[in-house]
Amino acid sequence: MKIELALLLAGAALACGWVVGAFLRGRAAGSRLANAEQEAARIVESAKKEAETLRKEASVEAKDVVFQAKSDWEEESREMRGELLALEKRLVQKEENLDRKSAQIDERDEEVVRREQSLRDREKNLQQKTEEAETLVVEHRATLERISGMTAEDAKRHLMDNMISEARHDAAKRVKQIEDEAREAADKKAKKIISLAIQRYAGDYVAEKTINSVALPSDEMKGRIIGREGRNIRAIEAATGIDLIIDDTPEAVIISGFNPVRREVARLSLEKLISDGRIHPSRIEEVVKKAEQDVDSAIREAGEQATFDVGVHGIHPEIVKLIGRLKYRTSYGQNVLQHSLEVSFLCGIMAAELGINVKEAKRAGLLHDIGKAVDHEIEGSHAVIGGDLARKYGEAPEIVHALMAHHEDEKPDTILAVLVQAGDALSGARPGARREMLETYVKRLQDLERIGTSFGGVTSCYAIQAGREIRVMVSSDEVSDEHSHVLAKDIARKIEDEMTYPGQIKVNVIRETRAVDYAK
């Protein structure tokens, strides 16, 4: 562009010079013509110099552009060469890896071929030895048949007939002997055990097992137990889950509740409070905790005593605790711990008569109802629960099966399982052993507590007043005062839908907020 501009300027200068020269020539004649031509020549020369200068500048700039473009191209070429070299290096590495893998595969193929050949050789040798063994067996059998004068089938048939005949004869003798001995000894021992059991369990279980009475030194103590505005009696009931009945009965307080463990805790706590004389909410909580520890110790001791009485050892400590809890559990009015001991003794007697392991039979009899210790906490049949617990704590498979099969939850496949069934039936079927009233009563109370604890925000739930009231403790952080009324209605509706009961049941939802601080 600058070169063309320079040329244009040069042409314009030439034209101007010519025009000026003509003009000067036209106006200045003669002497002035030479001056005009010199001026024109000077202008032309100046224009040429300026054009040459512009051309040189344009040439220099063009060379700069070409040099820059060449530099850029060389830089791009270097980068492309670097990338190509890196790519080539990666390709070489991959090719080397593929070569190594190919070599390894070839080696493995050779190893597989060698092993296949070795296996074919072994198979061939084994086939040869098998054919040789079959030939020897045939020859040996032919020799025996020739010596005995009987074919193999005749000898087998003859031997089986003799063995079956002898086995039947021996079995018949043994069965008759066992029946005679069992009939002779079992009648006497069973009558003795049943007569002793009837004498031991002839009490009124419903009255005895649902209420307790605590004697008071004077009627004045009733007011102290109730406390100002009833705060003491509320604290006792809330801490133990048991209903205290304070009526006109002179110098006595009645403890009512379906859970015998809670009732025992309440009885011990109340006796301690009465003897101590300090009755207030904080003291009540302290005494109840101590009573719970005492009851836990009594449960453990009862379990250890039961295992000692029946003579079984090596039972897991957790199962011993479960056995002890049966001391406070009844079934159809029958104490389950005493029932378990009876079944254990019965199973041991029958096992001795049948010639099987007596200790194993006693062990199965003692443990057969341990599921009842936790059946209010775990869903399912107490037989299945007990079997699962026994398996968890390392009991033998035979014991686990006997526990699960004693109520036909599993089909009994062993003599031990049948013995446990028989012992359970004997202990429960004797006259005066069981009453159905308590079982249905306990079941109803358990259902009430289960329904109460099924709602969110409930911390504890107690069925009291012989099942005519359910007391629900809720968390003050999760349940507001307004929601307490809604919760009470929801629990009542669920009880109506799921249960059948006489009269009406009071649903009492209690929300309490505590603020605790210490003066130091």
C-alpha positions in Angstrom: 0.0 0.0 0.0 2.8 2.5 0.8 4.6 1.7 -2.5 1.5 2.4 -4.5 0.9 5.6 -2.5 4.4 6.7 -3.2 4.0 6.1 -6.9 0.7 8.0 -6.9 2.3 10.9 -5.1 5.2 10.9 -7.6 2.8 10.9 -10.5 0.9 13.7 -9.0 4.0 15.7 -8.4 5.0 15.2 -12.0 1.6 16.4 -13.2 1.8 19.4 -11.0 5.2 20.2 -12.2 4.2 20.0 -15.8 1.1 22.1 -15.2 3.2 24.6 -13.2 5.8 24.7 -16.0 3.2 25.2 -18.6 1.6 27.9 -16.6 4.9 29.6 -16.0 5.8 29.3 -19.5 2.6 30.7 -20.5 2.8 33.7 -18.3 6.5 34.2 -18.2 7.9 34.3 -21.5 11.3 34.4 -22.5 13.7 34.6 -19.6 11.4 33.2 -17.0 10.9 29.9 -18.8 14.3 28.6 -17.7 13.5 29.3 -14.1 10.1 27.6 -14.4 11.7 24.5 -15.8 14.3 24.4 -13.1 11.6 24.7 -10.4 9.6 21.9 -12.1 12.7 19.7 -12.3 13.4 20.4 -8.6 9.8 19.5 -7.6 10.0 16.3 -9.7 13.3 15.4 -8.1 11.9 16.0 -4.6 8.8 13.8 -5.5 11.1 11.0 -6.7 13.1 11.1 -3.5 10.0 11.1 -1.3 8.6 8.2 -3.4 11.9 6.3 -3.1 11.9 6.9 0.7 8.3 5.5 1.0 9.2 2.5 -1.1 12.2 1.7 1.1 10.0 2.0 4.3 7.4 -0.2 2.8 10.0 -2.8 1.8 11.4 -2.8 5.3 8.0 -3.3 6.9 7.2 -6.1 4.4 10.5 -7.8 5.4 9.5 -7.5 9.1 6.1 -9.0 8.5 7.7 -11.9 6.6 10.3 -12.4 9.3 7.6 -12.5 12.1 5.5 -14.9 10.1 8.6 -17.1 9.6 9.3 -17.0 13.3 5.8 -18.0 14.2 5.8 -20.8 11.8 9.1 -22.2 13.2 7.7 -22.0 16.7 4.6 -23.9 15.7 6.8 -26.4 13.9 8.9 -27.0 17.0 5.8 -27.5 19.2 4.4 -30.0 16.7 7.7 -31.8 16.5 7.7 -32.1 20.3 4.2 -33.5 20.4 5.0 -35.9 17.7 8.1 -37.1 19.6 6.1 -37.6 22.8 3.4 -39.5 20.9 6.1 -41.6 19.3 7.6 -42.3 22.7 4.2 -43.4 24.1 3.6 -45.6 21.1 7.0 -47.3 21.6 6.3 -47.9 25.3 2.9 -49.4 24.5 4.4 -51.6 21.8 7.0 -52.8 24.4 4.2 -53.6 26.9 2.3 -55.5 24.3 5.4 -57.5 23.4 5.9 -58.4 27.1 2.3 -59.4 27.6 2.4 -61.4 24.4 5.5 -63.2 25.7 3.8 -63.9 29.0 0.7 -65.3 27.3 2.9 -67.5 25.2 4.6 -68.8 28.4 1.2 -69.5 30.0 -0.1 -71.3 26.9 3.0 -73.5 27.0 2.4 -74.2 30.7 -1.3 -75.1 30.1 -0.2 -77.4 27.3 2.3 -79.1 29.6 -0.3 -79.5 32.4 -2.9 -80.9 30.0 -0.4 -83.4 28.8 0.4 -84.4 32.4 -3.3 -84.8 33.2 -3.8 -87.0 30.2 -0.9 -89.1 31.3 -2.3 -89.4 34.8 -5.8 -90.2 33.5 -4.4 -92.9 31.3 -2.5 -94.5 34.2 -5.6 -94.2 36.5 -7.7 -95.9 33.8 -5.1 -98.7 33.6 -5.0 -99.2 37.3 -8.9 -99.2 37.5 -9.1 -101.9 34.8 -6.5 -103.9 36.7 -8.5 -103.5 40.0 -11.7 -104.5 38.4 -10.0 -107.6 36.9 -8.7 -108.5 40.4 -12.2 -108.0 42.0 -13.8 -110.3 39.4 -11.1 -112.9 39.9 -11.5 -112.7 43.7 -15.2 -112.9 43.6 -15.0 -115.9 41.3 -12.6 -117.6 43.7 -14.9 -116.9 46.7 -18.0 -118.3 44.8 -16.0 -121.4 43.8 -14.9 -122.0 47.4 -18.3 -121.3 49.1 -20.5 -122.9 46.4 -22.7 -119.8 46.4 -23.1 -116.8 44.1 -22.5 -113.3 45.4 -26.2 -112.5 45.3 -27.1 -115.6 47.2 -24.5 -114.9 49.9 -25.6 -111.3 50.2 -29.3 -112.3 50.5 -28.5 -115.0 53.1 -26.4 -112.6 55.2 -29.0 -109.9 55.1 -31.8 -112.3 56.2 -29.7 -113.5 59.2 -28.9 -109.9 60.2 -32.5 -108.7 59.9 -33.8 -111.7 61.9 -31.2 -111.2 64.7 -31.8 -107.4 64.8 -35.6 -107.8 65.1 -35.2 -110.4 67.9 -32.7 -108.2 69.8 -34.9 -105.0 69.3 -38.0 -106.8 70.4 -36.3 -107.9 73.6 -34.8 -104.5 74.2 -38.1 -102.7 73.6 -40.0 -105.0 76.0 -37.3 -104.5 78.6 -37.4 -100.7 78.3 -41.2 -100.6 78.4 -41.3 -102.8 81.5 -38.7 -100.9 83.3 -40.1 -97.5 82.3 -43.6 -98.5 83.2 -42.5 -99.9 86.6 -40.3 -96.9 87.6 -42.2 -94.1 85.8 -45.5 -94.7 87.5 -44.0 -94.4 91.0 -41.7 -91.5 90.2 -44.3 -89.6 88.2 -46.9 -89.9 90.9 -44.5 -88.7 93.5 -43.3 -85.7 91.5 -46.9 -84.7 90.6 -48.1 -85.1 94.1 -45.3 -82.9 95.4 -45.9 -80.4 92.6 -49.6 -80.1 93.4 -48.8 -79.4 97.1 -46.2 -76.8 96.1 -48.3 -74.9 93.6 -51.8 -75.0 95.1 -51.9 -71.3 95.8 -54.1 -68.6 94.2 -51.8 -67.3 91.5 -53.9 -64.4 90.2 -54.3 -62.7 93.5 -50.8 -63.6 94.6 -49.0 -62.6 91.4 -50.7 -59.3 90.5 -50.7 -57.4 93.8 -48.5 -57.1 96.9 -49.2 -55.5 100.3 -46.6 -53.5 102.2 -47.2 -53.1 105.9 -47.0 -49.5 107.4 -46.0 -48.7 111.0 -48.9 -46.3 111.2 -51.6 -44.7 109.0 -49.6 -41.4 109.4 -47.1 -42.9 107.0 -49.7 -42.9 104.2 -49.7 -39.1 104.1 -45.9 -39.0 103.9 -46.0 -41.6 101.0 -48.5 -39.4 99.2 -46.5 -36.2 99.8 -47.4 -32.6 99.3 -49.9 -32.4 96.4 -49.2 -36.1 95.7 -45.6 -35.5 94.5 -44.1 -38.5 96.3 -46.6 -41.1 95.1 -46.3 -39.7 91.6 -42.5 -40.0 91.8 -42.7 -43.6 93.0 -45.2 -44.6 90.3 -43.2 -42.9 87.5 -39.9 -44.4 88.6 -41.2 -48.0 89.0 -44.1 -48.2 86.6 -46.3 -49.7 89.3 -49.6 -48.3 90.7 -49.8 -47.7 94.4 -53.3 -48.1 95.9 -53.7 -46.2 99.2 -57.3 -46.8 100.5 -59.0 -47.4 103.8 -57.0 -50.6 104.5 -55.4 -50.0 107.9 -51.6 -49.7 108.0 -51.1 -51.1 104.5 -50.4 -50.0 101.0 -51.3 -52.1 98.0 -48.8 -52.4 95.1 -50.6 -53.3 91.9 -49.0 -54.1 88.5 -48.7 -57.0 86.0 -44.9 -57.0 85.8 -43.6 -58.9 88.8 -40.0 -57.5 88.4 -41.3 -53.9 88.6 -43.6 -54.9 91.5 -40.7 -56.4 93.4 -38.6 -53.3 92.8 -41.5 -51.1 94.0 -42.0 -53.3 97.1 -38.3 -53.2 98.1 -38.1 -49.4 97.4 -41.2 -48.7 99.5 -40.0 -50.8 102.4 -36.6 -49.0 102.3 -38.3 -45.6 102.2 -40.6 -46.5 105.1 -37.7 -47.8 107.3 -35.5 -44.8 106.4 -38.2 -42.2 106.9 -36.8 -39.8 104.2 -39.4 -39.7 101.5 -39.0 -37.1 98.7 -38.6 -37.3 94.9 -34.8 -37.3 94.7 -34.5 -39.9 97.5 -37.2 -42.0 95.8 -35.2 -42.2 92.6 -32.0 -43.1 94.5 -33.8 -45.9 96.4 -35.5 -47.3 93.3 -32.1 -47.5 91.5 -30.7 -49.4 94.4 -33.7 -51.7 94.5 -33.3 -52.4 90.8 -29.7 -53.4 91.4 -30.8 -55.7 94.3 -33.4 -57.4 92.0 -30.8 -57.9 89.3 -28.6 -59.6 91.9 -31.5 -61.8 93.0 -32.2 -62.7 89.4 -28.6 -63.8 88.9 -28.6 -65.8 92.1 -31.9 -67.5 91.2 -30.5 -68.6 87.8 -27.3 -69.9 89.4 -29.3 -71.8 92.0 -31.5 -73.4 89.4 -28.5 -74.6 87.4 -27.0 -76.0 90.6 -30.3 -77.7 91.5 -30.5 -79.6 88.3 -26.8 -80.3 88.1 -25.9 -78.6 84.7 -22.8 -76.6 84.2 -21.0 -74.5 81.6 -24.1 -72.4 80.8 -23.4 -68.9 79.4 -23.8 -66.2 82.1 -26.4 -64.4 79.9 -28.5 -67.5 79.8 -28.2 -67.9 83.5 -29.6 -64.4 83.9 -32.5 -65.3 81.6 -33.2 -68.4 83.7 -33.3 -66.2 86.8 -35.8 -63.8 85.2 -38.2 -66.7 84.9 -38.6 -66.5 88.7 -40.8 -63.5 88.1 -42.6 -64.8 85.0 -45.8 -66.8 85.1 -47.7 -68.7 82.4 -51.3 -69.6 82.9 -50.7 -68.9 86.6 -47.7 -71.3 86.8 -44.3 -69.9 87.8 -42.1 -70.5 84.8 -38.9 -71.1 86.7 -40.4 -73.8 88.8 -42.1 -75.2 85.7 -38.6 -75.3 84.0 -37.1 -77.1 87.0 -40.0 -79.7 86.9 -39.5 -80.2 83.2 -35.7 -80.6 83.7 -36.2 -83.3 86.4 -38.9 -85.1 84.3 -36.6 -85.1 81.2 -33.8 -86.5 83.3 -35.9 -89.3 84.7 -37.2 -90.3 81.3 -33.7 -90.0 79.8 -32.3 -92.3 82.5 -35.0 -94.9 81.7 -34.3 -94.7 78.0 -30.6 -94.9 78.4 -29.7 -91.6 76.8 -27.6 -88.6 78.1 -29.3 -87.5 81.4 -27.4 -84.2 81.7 -28.2 -83.2 78.2 -31.9 -84.0 78.8 -31.9 -81.9 82.0 -30.2 -79.1 80.2 -32.8 -79.0 77.5 -35.6 -79.2 80.0 -34.2 -76.3 82.1 -33.7 -74.0 79.0 -36.9 -74.9 77.1 -38.8 -71.8 78.2 -36.0 -69.1 78.3 -37.7 -67.3 75.4 -40.5 -66.3 77.9 -37.9 -64.2 79.7 -37.8 -61.8 76.8 -41.0 -62.6 74.7 -42.5 -59.2 75.7 -39.5 -57.5 74.1 -39.0 -59.7 71.0 -41.7 -60.6 68.4 -42.3 -64.2 67.8 -43.0 -67.6 69.5 -41.1 -68.0 72.8 -39.9 -71.4 71.5 -38.2 -69.8 68.5 -36.9 -66.9 70.6 -35.4 -69.4 73.1 -33.8 -71.4 70.3 -32.2 -68.3 68.8 -30.9 -67.2 72.2 -29.4 -70.7 72.9 -27.7 -70.7 69.5 -26.4 -67.2 70.0 -24.8 -68.2 73.4 -23.1 -71.4 72.1 -25.5 -74.2 73.0 -25.3 -77.5 71.1 -27.5 -77.9 68.0 -29.4 -80.8 69.7 -30.4 -78.4 72.6 -31.4 -75.7 70.2 -33.6 -78.1 68.2 -35.2 -79.4 71.3 -36.1 -75.8 72.4 -37.5 -74.8 69.0 -39.5 -78.1 68.6 -41.2 -78.3 72.0 -44.3 -76.5 70.7 -44.1 -77.9 67.1 -42.5 -74.7 65.7 -40.1 -77.2 64.2 -40.8 -80.9 63.6 -39.1 -82.9 66.4 -36.4 -85.1 64.8 -34.6 -86.3 68.0 -35.5 -88.3 71.1 -34.4 -85.3 73.2 -36.9 -83.0 71.5 -39.7 -85.6 72.2 -38.6 -85.8 75.8 -38.8 -82.1 76.3 -42.3 -82.1 74.7 -43.4 -84.8 77.1 -41.9 -83.2 80.2 -43.5 -79.8 79.3 -46.9 -81.5 78.9 -46.6 -83.4 82.2 -45.6 -80.3 84.2 -48.3 -78.1 82.7 -51.1 -80.7 82.7 -51.1 -81.8 86.3 -54.1 -80.7 88.3 -53.9 -77.2 89.7 -50.7 -76.3 87.8 -52.1 -73.6 85.5 -54.9 -71.1 85.1 -55.7 -69.4 81.9 -56.9 -66.1 83.5 -53.4 -64.8 84.3 -52.0 -65.5 80.8 -54.8 -63.5 79.0 -54.5 -60.8 81.6 -50.7 -60.4 81.1 -51.2 -60.5 77.3 -53.7 -57.7 77.5 -51.3 -55.5 79.6 -48.4 -56.3 77.3 -50.5 -55.2 74.3 -51.4 -52.0 76.0 -47.7 -51.1 76.7 -46.8 -52.2 73.1 -49.4 -49.8 71.6 -48.3 -47.0 73.9 -44.6 -47.2 73.0 -45.3 -47.5 69.3 -45.8 -43.7 69.0 -42.9 -41.2 68.5 -41.8 -39.2 71.5 -42.8 -41.8 74.1 -40.0 -42.5 76.6 -41.8 -45.2 78.7 -45.2 -46.7 79.1 -46.9 -48.6 82.0 -50.2 -50.4 82.1 -51.6 -50.0 85.6 -54.9 -50.4 87.5 -55.2 -54.0 86.3 -55.2 -52.8 82.7 -57.8 -50.1 83.2 -55.3 -47.3 82.7 -52.2 -46.8 80.6 -49.6 -44.2 81.8 -47.5 -42.8 78.9 -44.4 -40.8 79.7 -43.3 -38.5 76.8 -40.2 -36.4 76.1 -40.8 -32.7 76.7 -38.4 -31.9 73.8 -40.4 -33.9 71.3 -44.0 -33.5 72.4 -45.6 -30.2 73.3 -48.5 -29.7 75.7 -50.9 -29.3 72.8 -49.6 -32.4 71.1 -50.0 -34.4 74.3 -53.8 -34.2 73.9 -53.6 -35.4 70.3 -51.3 -38.2 71.3 -53.7 -39.4 74.0 -56.6 -39.5 71.5 -54.4 -41.4 68.9 -53.4 -44.0 71.5 -57.0 -44.4 72.6 -58.1 -44.9 68.9 -55.4 -47.5 68.3 -56.4 -49.4 71.4 -60.0 -49.4 70.3 -59.0 -50.7 66.8 -56.6 -53.5 67.9 -57.8 -54.8 71.3 -60.9 -56.4 72.8 -61.5 -55.5 76.5 -64.3 -55.0 79.0 -65.3 -51.5 80.2 -63.0 -48.6 79.3 -59.3 -47.9 79.5 -58.0 -44.5 80.6 -55.0 -43.1 78.6 -52.9 -40.8 80.7 -50.2 -38.9 78.8 -47.6 -37.2 81.2 -45.2 -34.5 80.0 -42.6 -33.3 82.5 -39.8 -30.8 82.2 -37.0 -30.9 84.8 -34.5 -28.2 85.6 -31.5 -29.4 87.7 -28.7 -27.4 89.2 -26.3 -27.8 92.1 -25.3 -25.5 94.9 -21.6 -25.7 95.6 
